[in-house]
């Protein structure tokens, strides 16, 4: 069992902002990666939805980004994620990480499987059905995103979204960037920092282990900001 997150005990007082579809101003990276794997969203359920207040902040972040050099824009990788999809993707990630390490999960030793699960748990929240501890994406307050150029082409950020390992940590390239400001590492770190800056200015907080994950209103946001309670609990599906 994964250890509780430091924000898990924060109470939730839901602001009741509706879960709505992303507007056309926000670029979607399609086909959606988890839907393509067969993740169980349910008939007619779109992964490209967020709380209305979060969407307003995303548009503000993109506006600030586009006023800067290059006319870059945000590119949305994933948004709302029901708990069933969270469960599906945790299992898929554990299997993929086992195979990346060279063994079949079905025949793995208990120690090897435990090590993989611990690595995956740094990046994937437990698929909790407890209303008091919703996975961040199930609230409609969390979004995974990257940068794209003015033509909508995603920019290299020095690591893929959902990569398991240190390369995903927000400041992974900071030391190399400081040592050589003309390096590719400095380019990647600069892009990560620029994404973080426009998102922070719009009221988002970044996940401590993931350069691509930002949230507003969920328990992680409340914990990071010192707020007494979260604004968003689980949304878009019946509570178990």
C-alpha positions as CSV (number, residue, x, y, z in Angstrom):
1,X,0.0,0.0,0.0
2,X,1.3,3.5,-0.9
3,X,2.2,5.8,1.9
4,X,-0.3,8.6,2.5
5,X,0.5,11.9,0.7
6,X,1.3,14.8,3.1
7,X,-1.8,16.6,1.8
8,X,-4.2,13.6,2.4
9,X,-5.5,14.9,5.7
10,X,-6.5,18.3,4.5
11,X,-10.3,18.7,4.6
12,X,-12.3,19.4,1.5
13,X,-15.1,22.0,1.2
14,X,-16.2,21.8,-2.4
15,X,-16.8,25.1,-4.1
16,X,-19.2,23.3,-6.6
17,X,-17.6,24.8,-9.7
18,X,-18.9,22.7,-12.6
19,X,-16.7,20.2,-14.5
20,X,-16.7,21.6,-18.1
21,X,-15.1,20.8,-21.5
22,X,-11.9,22.6,-22.3
23,X,-12.5,25.5,-24.7
24,X,-11.0,25.5,-28.2
25,X,-8.4,28.1,-27.2
26,X,-6.6,25.3,-25.3
27,X,-4.7,22.8,-27.4
28,X,-5.4,19.2,-26.8
29,X,-2.8,16.5,-27.4
30,X,-4.8,13.9,-29.3
31,X,-5.4,11.0,-29.5
32,X,-5.7,11.0,-25.8
33,X,-3.0,8.6,-24.4
34,X,-5.0,6.8,-21.8
35,X,-8.2,6.5,-23.8
36,X,-6.1,5.0,-26.6
37,X,-4.9,2.3,-24.1
38,X,-8.5,1.4,-23.4
39,X,-8.8,3.2,-20.0
40,X,-12.4,2.9,-18.8
41,X,-13.8,6.5,-19.0
42,X,-17.3,5.4,-19.6
43,X,-19.6,6.2,-22.5
44,X,-19.5,9.8,-23.5
45,X,-17.1,10.9,-20.7
46,X,-14.4,13.2,-21.9
47,X,-10.9,13.4,-20.3
48,X,-10.6,16.9,-21.5
49,X,-12.7,18.5,-18.8
50,X,-11.7,20.6,-15.7
51,X,-13.5,22.7,-13.1
52,X,-14.6,26.0,-14.6
53,X,-12.4,28.0,-12.2
54,X,-9.4,26.0,-13.3
55,X,-10.1,26.6,-16.9
56,X,-10.2,30.4,-16.3
57,X,-6.8,30.1,-14.7
58,X,-5.4,28.0,-17.6
59,X,-6.5,30.7,-20.1
60,X,-4.8,33.4,-18.0
61,X,-1.6,31.3,-17.9
62,X,-1.7,30.8,-21.7
63,X,-2.4,34.5,-22.2
64,X,0.7,35.4,-20.2
65,X,2.7,32.8,-22.1
66,X,1.7,34.0,-25.5
67,X,2.7,37.6,-24.6
68,X,6.2,36.3,-24.2
69,X,8.9,35.4,-26.7
70,X,7.9,32.9,-29.3
71,X,4.1,33.1,-28.9
72,X,4.1,29.7,-27.2
73,X,0.9,28.1,-25.9
74,X,-0.1,25.4,-23.5
75,X,-0.7,21.9,-24.7
76,X,-3.0,19.7,-22.6
77,X,-2.0,16.1,-22.2
78,X,-4.5,15.0,-19.6
79,X,-7.1,16.6,-17.4
80,X,-10.1,15.0,-15.6
81,X,-9.5,11.3,-14.7
82,X,-12.1,9.2,-12.9
83,X,-10.9,6.8,-10.3
84,X,-11.5,3.7,-12.5
85,X,-9.0,5.3,-15.0
86,X,-6.6,6.0,-12.2
87,X,-6.7,2.4,-11.1
88,X,-6.3,1.2,-14.7
89,X,-3.3,3.5,-15.3
90,X,-1.5,2.6,-12.1
91,X,-1.7,-1.1,-13.1
92,X,-0.6,-0.3,-16.6
93,X,2.3,1.8,-15.3
94,X,3.5,-1.0,-13.0
95,X,3.4,-3.5,-15.8
96,X,5.3,-1.1,-18.2
97,X,7.9,-0.4,-15.6
98,X,8.5,-4.1,-14.9
99,X,9.0,-4.7,-18.6
100,X,11.3,-1.7,-18.8
101,X,13.4,-3.3,-16.1
102,X,13.5,-6.5,-18.1
103,X,11.1,-8.8,-16.3
104,X,7.5,-10.1,-16.6
105,X,5.4,-8.8,-13.8
106,X,3.6,-12.1,-13.5
107,X,6.8,-13.9,-12.6
108,X,8.5,-11.1,-10.7
109,X,9.8,-11.6,-7.2
110,X,8.1,-9.9,-4.3
111,X,11.1,-7.6,-3.8
112,X,11.3,-6.6,-7.4
113,X,7.6,-5.9,-7.7
114,X,7.6,-3.9,-4.4
115,X,10.5,-1.8,-5.8
116,X,8.6,-1.1,-9.0
117,X,5.4,-0.2,-7.1
118,X,7.3,2.2,-4.9
119,X,8.8,3.9,-8.0
120,X,5.4,4.2,-9.7
121,X,3.8,5.6,-6.5
122,X,6.1,8.6,-6.6
123,X,4.2,9.7,-9.8
124,X,0.8,8.0,-9.6
125,X,-1.6,8.7,-6.8
126,X,-3.4,5.8,-5.2
127,X,-6.8,5.1,-6.8
128,X,-8.6,5.9,-3.6
129,X,-12.4,5.7,-3.6
130,X,-12.6,7.5,-0.2
131,X,-14.2,10.9,-0.8
132,X,-11.7,12.3,1.8
133,X,-8.7,11.3,-0.3
134,X,-9.5,11.7,-4.0
135,X,-6.8,11.3,-6.6
136,X,-5.9,14.8,-7.8
137,X,-7.1,14.3,-11.3
138,X,-10.5,13.0,-10.1
139,X,-11.3,16.4,-8.7
140,X,-11.1,18.3,-12.0
141,X,-8.5,20.5,-10.3
142,X,-5.4,18.9,-11.7
143,X,-3.9,19.0,-15.2
144,X,-1.0,17.5,-17.0
145,X,0.4,19.8,-19.7
146,X,3.4,20.9,-21.7
147,X,4.5,23.7,-24.0
148,X,3.9,24.0,-27.7
149,X,5.1,26.5,-30.3
150,X,2.9,29.0,-32.0
151,X,2.0,26.3,-34.6
152,X,0.9,23.8,-31.9
153,X,4.0,21.6,-32.0
154,X,5.0,20.3,-28.6
155,X,8.4,21.4,-27.4
156,X,11.1,19.1,-26.1
157,X,11.2,19.4,-22.3
158,X,13.9,16.9,-21.5
159,X,11.7,14.0,-20.5
160,X,8.3,12.5,-21.5
161,X,5.2,13.1,-19.4
162,X,4.6,10.1,-17.1
163,X,8.3,9.0,-17.3
164,X,9.2,7.1,-14.1
165,X,12.5,8.3,-12.7
166,X,14.5,11.4,-11.8
167,X,14.3,12.9,-15.3
168,X,10.7,13.9,-14.4
169,X,11.6,16.0,-11.4
170,X,11.1,19.7,-12.1
171,X,14.7,20.7,-11.5
172,X,16.4,17.7,-12.9
173,X,18.5,19.8,-15.3
174,X,19.1,22.7,-13.0
175,X,22.7,21.8,-12.0
176,X,23.7,21.1,-15.6
177,X,22.0,24.3,-16.8
178,X,24.0,26.3,-14.2
179,X,27.2,24.7,-15.3
180,X,26.6,25.4,-19.0
181,X,24.0,28.0,-19.8
182,X,24.4,27.2,-23.5
183,X,23.7,23.5,-23.2
184,X,20.6,21.5,-24.2
185,X,20.0,20.8,-20.5
186,X,19.8,24.6,-20.0
187,X,17.2,24.8,-22.8
188,X,15.1,22.1,-21.2
189,X,15.4,23.6,-17.7
190,X,14.5,27.0,-19.1
191,X,11.3,25.7,-20.7
192,X,10.3,23.8,-17.5
193,X,10.9,27.0,-15.5
194,X,8.9,29.1,-17.9
195,X,6.0,26.7,-17.8
196,X,6.1,26.8,-14.0
197,X,6.3,30.6,-13.8
198,X,3.2,31.2,-16.0
199,X,1.2,28.5,-14.1
200,X,2.3,29.9,-10.7
201,X,1.3,33.4,-11.7
202,X,-2.2,32.1,-12.6
203,X,-2.6,30.4,-9.2
204,X,-1.4,26.9,-9.8
205,X,1.0,24.8,-7.8
206,X,3.3,22.1,-9.3
207,X,3.6,18.5,-8.2
208,X,6.9,18.1,-6.4
209,X,8.0,15.1,-8.6
210,X,6.5,16.0,-12.0
211,X,7.4,18.9,-14.2
212,X,4.1,18.6,-16.1
213,X,1.5,18.3,-13.3
214,X,-0.2,21.4,-12.0
215,X,-3.3,21.9,-9.8
216,X,-5.5,24.5,-8.3
217,X,-8.1,23.9,-5.6
218,X,-7.3,20.2,-4.7
219,X,-5.6,19.0,-1.6
220,X,-2.1,19.3,-3.0
221,X,-2.8,22.9,-3.8
222,X,-4.1,23.6,-0.3
223,X,-1.1,21.9,1.3
224,X,1.4,23.8,-0.9
225,X,-0.3,27.2,-0.3
226,X,-1.0,26.7,3.4
227,X,-4.8,26.8,2.9
228,X,-6.9,25.3,5.6
229,X,-9.0,23.3,3.2
230,X,-9.3,22.2,-0.4
231,X,-11.8,23.7,-2.8
232,X,-12.4,20.6,-5.0
233,X,-13.2,17.0,-4.1
234,X,-14.0,14.2,-6.5
235,X,-16.2,15.2,-9.4
236,X,-17.9,13.9,-12.4
237,X,-18.9,10.5,-11.1
238,X,-21.0,9.0,-8.3
239,X,-19.2,8.5,-5.0
240,X,-18.8,4.9,-4.0
